[in-house]
Amino acid sequence: MLNYRQDKPKKKILCIGASPRKGGNSDAILDSIQKGIARANIESNSILLRNFSISSCIGCERCRKEKECGGVDDDMQKIYPLIIQSSGLVLISPAHNYNVSALMKIFIDRLYRFYNFNNDHPRGWSSQLMDQNRKAVAVAIGEQLNKEDLGFTLNGMVWPLQALGYEVAAKEQIYGKFQRGIVKKDLSLMKYFEELGFKFAKLL
């Protein structure tokens, strides 16, 4: 198993899509970002969370001692090594009820295993992923027409990423998109995210 204390992240990017809808707008944007990454000749992996069986964090706290998630044996165990290996991370989620999708929330909660805590009250903490030049992109998308209606969706990804030690290189919110795959008709938007993927890859 990879050890975060011994294995430094490589110039690789892990892309995480959190839409439960196959072939939807989140998938299309993720595809465009990956096209840009490929143009930069940087390796990337794409994970659509709906295709994985990931359970909620059960609060067992075993990870505080073991430094890995020993309480739940599910597909998240396949994703942890990819996170550790990759210096880049892309998160994209549709807005569900003013927040990230349930799939993204479960994923983020399971990143709790990367925190270190001391015994003070309230407990001080640090991240096992800090100081490793990790960078991230966060994208929120919804049918809503303004920032307020997307609620906490973007910050629901950005704040945990920053707490884990990632520099968030880009924060994007897309409005007024609902019908499945309608973003594909917006060629300028698709090109924008392809360029974003390219520029992000060049930052690593």
N, C-alpha and C positions, 0 to 999 in steps of 0.2 A: 504493500500500500504506500502511496505517496505520502511523504512527511513534509508539512509546510515549513518545518524548521530546517530541512535539508535540501529540498527541491525548489529552486527559484523558478518563478513563472517564465514561460517562453513567449516569444512573439507570436502568440496565437490568440484568436478571439472566439469566445463562446457566445452564441446568440440564443436568447431565450424568448420564445413566444408564448404568451399566456392567454390566448383566446381559445374558448371552447368551440368556436365555429371554424370548421375546416374550409379552407379556401377563402377566408374572409380578408378584411382590409389589413389586419395585423400581419397575416401571413404574407400578403403582397409587399408590404413595406419591409418586412424582414428579408424577403427575397431580393429587393432592390439594394438594401444595405450590404447583403452578402455579395452581390455582383461587384459593388465598389471595392469590397475587401479583396475579392479575387483579382481585380485589376491591379491592386497594390502588391500582389504576390505574397500575401500573408495567409497562412492557414487559418481556417475557421471551421467550427462545428455549429450546427443548428439543432436546437431542441425545442420541440413543440410540446408543452407540458401536458396537453390533453392526451398525448400518446404514452404517458408514463403514469405509473401507479405510485402516487406520493401521498403519504398520510400526514395529518397535522402533527405538529410537535406535541408530545404528551407531557412535557414539563418534568421529565424524570430527573433532569440535572446531571445525568451520568457524564455528559460531555464536559462538564466543569473539571472533572478529574481525568477522564480518558482522552480528552482533546479530539474526540471524534464522536459521531452520533451512534451510540451503542444501544439506544432504547427502541429504535424502530428499524426493522430490516425491510427496506422497500427499494424502489427504483432511485430514490435520492442518493443511495450509496453509489450508483453508477455516475451520478452527476458531480459529486464532490471532487473526484480526481480531476475532472475536466476544469473545474473552477480553479483548483490549485495550480494546474499546469498553465492556465491561460492568463496572460497579462491584460487582456482586454475582455470586457463583458458588455453585451448589449441586452437591455431589457425592454420589451414592448408589451403593453397591456391595453386592452380596451377599458373604457370607463364603465364600471358597473356600480350603480347606486352611489355616485360621487367618489368612487374609490377604485383601486385596482381590482382585477377579477379575483375570484376565490382561488384560482390556480396560482396566480402570482403571489397572493397573500400566504398561501401554504408554503410555497417555495422560499419566500423571504424569511418566514418564521423558522424554517429549517436551517437557515444560515446561522442561527444562534450558536451552533457548535463551534464557530470560528472565534467566539469571544473568550477572553480571559477575565476572570473576576478575582478581586482580593476579598478579604474578610471584613472590611470596614462596613459600616452602615450609615448612609446608603452605600452600596458596594461600588468601588471604583472598578473600571474596566478598561481593557484595551482589545485590539483585534489581532489575531494571528496573521492577518493579511496586510497589515500596515507596513509602510516603509519598503514596499517592493515595486514601486513605480507602476501600480495598477491603475488602469483608466477604464472609464465606462461611458456608455450612452444610455439615456432613458427616453422612451417615447410613449406618450399617452395619446389615445385616439378615441373619438366618440362622435355620436350624432349631434351632440349639443353644439350650440353656436357661439359660446363664449367661455372664458376661463373659469368663471364662477360655477358654471354648470358641470365642468369636469371635476370640480371639487378637489379631493386630495390625491387624485390618480397619479399625477406626476411626482409630487412630493412623497407619495407612498413608496416610490422606488428610489428617488434621489436621496432622501435622508438616510435610509438604511445603507445605501451604497457608500455614502460619505462616512458613516459611522464605522463601516468595515475597513476603511482605508483607501477607497477608490477616489481618484480625481474624476469628477463627472465632467467630461469634455464637451458634452452636448446634451441639452434638455429640450425636447420637442413636444409640442402639443398640436394635434390635428383636430379641426372642428368640422362639423356638418357632414360627416361621412357615416352612413349606416348600412345601405344595401350591400350585400355580400360582394366584395371585390370591386366596388365602384371606384376605388382609388386608382385602379389600373387605367381608367379612362383619363385620369389627370396626369398627362405625360410629363408635365413640368415638375409635379410633385414626385413622381417616380425617379426622374433624373436627379432631383434634389437629394433624395435619400441614397441614391447610388453614389453621388459625390460625397455625401456625408460619410458613407462607409469607406470610401477611398481615403479621405482626409484623416478619418479616425485611425485607420490601419497605419498610415504614415507617421502618426504620433508615437507609436509604440517603439 
